[in-house]
Amino acid sequence: MKQIHVKKGETLQKSGDPKSKVYVVISGLLRSYIIDEKGKEHIFMFAPENWTIADSANPKDFCDFFIDALEDSVVHVKDKTVDNKNNTQLLYNRIDVLQKRVIMLMSLSAIDRYEHFIKTYTDIAQRVPQKMIASYLGITPEALSKAKGDKMRIL
């Protein structure tokens, strides 16, 4: 495992790259996303400090996601293997977060999605633009503003 320094805006992985890596964030913030056929970004996951971000579980597949730095970051880079308990635990943690995300997208209202986002990523809301949060939640920036307004009226 090697440690690298990544500048804000730097891309670690592009869709279509062979043999993606596993990235463990020591400091900073990464994201994974796709770009659809219309050129629109769809954020899949954020990775703040002490989070792991990667692509497909199969190390032989080509990458689906772009992974880039939203802040200057320090990252441990690992080859994809499942030969030790630490990698297995990181994979379980990642699957847990992603499973909850899929359930959220299938069943929750915009305000509930936003509340889930705040609980999952406690300090990211102040670190990324609102349009990225909206992309992650699968809603428009306008719907996010409305959900946040509705949340404030409830409180």
C-alpha positions as CSV (number, residue, x, y, z in Angstrom):
1,M,0.0,0.0,0.0
2,K,1.4,3.4,-0.9
3,Q,0.4,6.9,0.2
4,I,-0.2,9.6,-2.3
5,H,-1.0,13.3,-2.2
6,V,-3.8,14.4,-4.5
7,K,-4.6,18.0,-5.4
8,K,-8.2,19.3,-5.5
9,G,-9.7,18.5,-8.9
10,E,-7.2,15.8,-9.6
11,T,-8.7,12.6,-11.1
12,L,-7.5,9.3,-9.6
13,Q,-9.6,7.0,-11.9
14,K,-11.6,7.4,-15.1
15,S,-14.5,5.4,-16.3
16,G,-13.1,2.7,-18.6
17,D,-9.7,2.5,-16.8
18,P,-8.5,-1.1,-16.3
19,K,-7.8,-2.5,-12.8
20,S,-9.1,0.1,-10.5
21,K,-7.6,0.5,-7.0
22,V,-9.0,0.9,-3.5
23,Y,-8.5,4.4,-2.0
24,V,-8.5,4.9,1.7
25,V,-8.8,8.6,2.6
26,I,-6.4,9.8,5.3
27,S,-7.3,13.4,4.9
28,G,-9.4,15.4,2.4
29,L,-12.4,14.4,0.4
30,L,-13.0,12.2,-2.7
31,R,-16.0,11.4,-4.7
32,S,-17.1,8.7,-7.2
33,Y,-19.5,9.5,-10.0
34,I,-20.6,8.7,-13.5
35,I,-21.3,10.9,-16.5
36,D,-24.4,10.0,-18.4
37,E,-24.9,10.1,-22.2
38,K,-26.2,13.7,-21.8
39,G,-23.0,14.8,-20.0
40,K,-24.7,15.1,-16.6
41,E,-22.7,14.0,-13.5
42,H,-24.4,11.6,-11.0
43,I,-22.5,11.3,-7.7
44,F,-22.4,7.8,-6.3
45,M,-20.5,8.2,-3.2
46,F,-18.4,10.7,-1.1
47,A,-15.4,9.6,0.9
48,P,-14.2,11.8,3.7
49,E,-11.4,11.0,6.2
50,N,-11.3,7.3,7.2
51,W,-13.6,6.2,4.4
52,T,-12.8,3.8,1.6
53,I,-13.8,4.4,-2.0
54,A,-13.4,2.0,-5.0
55,D,-15.2,0.8,-8.1
56,S,-16.5,-2.7,-8.9
57,A,-15.7,-5.5,-6.4
58,N,-14.1,-7.5,-9.3
59,P,-10.5,-6.4,-9.7
60,K,-10.5,-7.7,-13.3
61,D,-13.3,-5.4,-14.5
62,F,-12.9,-2.1,-16.2
63,C,-13.9,0.9,-14.1
64,D,-17.5,2.3,-14.2
65,F,-16.8,5.4,-12.0
66,F,-14.6,8.4,-12.1
67,I,-13.0,9.1,-8.8
68,D,-11.6,12.6,-8.1
69,A,-10.5,14.8,-5.2
70,L,-12.9,17.5,-4.0
71,E,-10.2,18.8,-1.6
72,D,-6.4,18.4,-1.4
73,S,-6.2,14.9,0.0
74,V,-3.8,12.3,1.3
75,V,-4.8,8.8,0.3
76,H,-3.6,5.2,0.8
77,V,-3.8,3.3,-2.5
78,K,-4.3,-0.4,-2.4
79,D,-4.5,-3.1,-5.1
80,K,-7.8,-4.9,-5.1
81,T,-7.4,-8.1,-3.2
82,V,-9.5,-9.9,-0.6
83,D,-6.6,-11.7,1.0
84,N,-6.7,-10.1,4.4
85,K,-9.3,-9.3,7.1
86,N,-8.8,-5.6,6.9
87,N,-9.8,-5.5,3.2
88,T,-12.8,-7.7,4.0
89,Q,-14.0,-5.4,6.8
90,L,-13.6,-2.3,4.6
91,L,-15.6,-4.1,1.9
92,Y,-18.4,-4.9,4.4
93,N,-18.5,-1.3,5.6
94,R,-18.7,0.0,2.0
95,I,-21.5,-2.5,1.1
96,D,-23.4,-1.5,4.2
97,V,-23.4,2.2,3.3
98,L,-24.3,1.4,-0.4
99,Q,-27.1,-0.9,0.6
100,K,-28.6,1.8,2.8
101,R,-28.2,4.3,0.0
102,V,-30.1,2.1,-2.5
103,I,-32.9,1.6,0.0
104,M,-33.0,5.4,0.6
105,L,-33.2,6.2,-3.1
106,M,-36.0,3.7,-3.6
107,S,-38.2,4.7,-0.6
108,L,-37.6,8.1,1.0
109,S,-38.8,11.6,0.3
110,A,-36.4,14.3,-0.6
111,I,-36.4,15.7,3.0
112,D,-35.7,12.2,4.4
113,R,-32.9,11.6,1.9
114,Y,-31.3,14.9,3.0
115,E,-31.6,13.9,6.7
116,H,-30.0,10.5,5.8
117,F,-27.2,12.3,4.0
118,I,-26.5,14.6,7.0
119,K,-26.4,11.5,9.3
120,T,-24.1,9.5,7.0
121,Y,-21.8,12.4,6.1
122,T,-21.9,14.6,9.2
123,D,-19.4,17.3,8.0
124,I,-19.6,17.1,4.2
125,A,-22.6,19.5,3.8
126,Q,-20.3,22.4,4.4
127,R,-17.5,21.1,2.2
128,V,-19.2,20.5,-1.1
129,P,-21.5,22.6,-3.3
130,Q,-25.2,22.1,-3.0
131,K,-25.5,20.8,-6.6
132,M,-23.2,17.9,-5.6
133,I,-25.4,17.0,-2.6
134,A,-28.5,17.2,-4.9
135,S,-26.8,14.9,-7.4
136,Y,-26.0,12.4,-4.7
137,L,-29.6,12.5,-3.5
138,G,-30.9,12.1,-7.0
139,I,-32.9,15.4,-6.9
140,T,-32.5,18.8,-8.5
141,P,-30.8,21.6,-6.6
142,E,-34.2,23.3,-6.4
143,A,-35.7,20.3,-4.8
144,L,-32.8,20.2,-2.3
145,S,-33.4,23.9,-1.4
146,K,-37.1,23.1,-0.9
147,A,-36.4,20.0,1.3
148,K,-34.0,22.0,3.4
149,G,-36.6,24.8,3.8
150,D,-39.2,22.2,4.8
151,K,-36.8,20.8,7.3
152,M,-36.3,24.2,8.9
153,R,-40.0,24.8,9.2
154,I,-40.4,21.4,10.9
155,L,-37.8,22.4,13.5
